[in-house]
Amino acid sequence: MAHSGINTFTTYLEEKHRWETQKQSPVAGGTAFSILAAVAESGGRSSLTEAQSASGMSFTNFADAIKRLQDMGYITIEGVPGSEAVQLTQLGSDVASLTRNPAWRHGRCD
């Protein structure tokens, strides 16, 4: 069976696992989930500069993560170059809320 990798709970689990692995390394920086969380905490919209700063990611890693989040339908980018803002989609907002749920963070689904 082919795995599309888009909008699936498996994708969430894979990213969560990657995040858990990376957070053990002090030089790893953030993840795509840290971008979603940062934008969610700012009311669902944030400038790209603020989102990158909050994520703790290098420019290259941040750009790759933003592209992935856009491709997966979690965010949109709005505005003119130099003043772009990240906007969570409904799906992105839903995923961000899952990442803040203690039961999901600890692998419990009850």
C-alpha positions in Angstrom: 0.0 0.0 0.0 1.4 3.4 -1.0 1.9 6.0 1.7 1.2 9.5 0.6 2.7 11.2 3.6 0.2 14.0 3.4 -2.4 14.7 6.1 -2.0 11.4 7.9 -1.6 10.6 11.5 1.4 8.5 10.5 3.1 11.7 9.3 2.4 13.3 12.7 3.9 10.3 14.5 7.0 10.3 12.3 7.6 14.1 12.9 6.9 13.6 16.6 9.5 10.9 16.7 12.0 13.0 14.8 11.3 15.9 17.1 11.9 13.8 20.2 15.2 12.5 18.7 16.3 16.0 17.8 15.4 17.6 21.1 17.9 15.3 22.8 20.7 17.0 20.9 21.5 20.6 22.0 22.5 21.7 18.5 19.5 20.3 16.7 17.3 23.4 16.8 13.6 23.2 16.2 11.3 21.2 13.9 8.3 21.8 11.7 6.2 21.2 14.8 8.0 24.0 16.6 7.0 26.3 13.8 3.4 25.3 14.1 3.5 25.7 17.9 5.0 29.1 17.7 2.5 30.4 15.1 -0.4 28.9 17.1 0.9 30.6 20.2 0.9 33.9 18.4 -2.8 33.6 17.5 -2.4 31.6 14.2 -0.5 34.2 12.3 3.2 35.3 12.6 5.8 37.1 10.5 8.3 34.7 8.9 11.1 36.4 10.9 9.3 35.9 14.2 8.5 32.3 13.3 12.1 31.5 12.5 13.4 33.1 15.6 10.9 31.2 17.8 11.7 27.9 16.0 15.4 28.0 16.8 16.2 26.7 13.4 18.9 27.7 10.9 17.6 29.6 7.8 18.0 26.5 5.6 16.3 24.1 7.9 13.5 26.7 8.5 13.0 27.2 4.8 12.8 23.4 4.2 10.3 23.1 7.1 8.2 25.9 5.8 8.1 24.3 2.4 7.0 21.0 3.9 4.3 22.6 6.0 3.0 24.4 3.0 3.0 21.3 0.8 1.1 19.4 3.6 -1.5 22.1 3.8 -0.7 23.2 7.4 0.2 26.8 6.6 -0.1 29.5 4.0 2.4 32.3 3.3 0.9 35.7 2.7 2.3 39.1 2.0 4.9 40.8 -0.1 8.6 39.6 -0.1 10.3 40.9 3.0 7.0 41.2 4.9 5.6 37.7 4.5 3.5 36.2 7.3 2.8 32.5 8.2 -0.9 31.8 8.6 -2.1 28.4 10.0 -4.8 26.7 8.0 -7.5 24.8 9.9 -5.6 21.6 9.5 -2.4 23.3 10.8 -4.3 24.6 13.8 -5.7 21.2 14.5 -2.2 19.6 14.3 -0.7 22.3 16.5 -3.4 21.6 19.1 -2.5 17.9 19.0 1.1 18.8 19.8 0.0 20.7 22.9 -2.1 17.8 24.2 -0.2 16.1 27.0 -1.8 12.7 26.2 -0.5 12.8 22.6 2.9 14.0 23.6 3.4 11.0 25.9 2.0 8.5 23.3 -1.3 7.9 25.1 -4.5 8.1 23.0 -7.0 7.8 25.9 
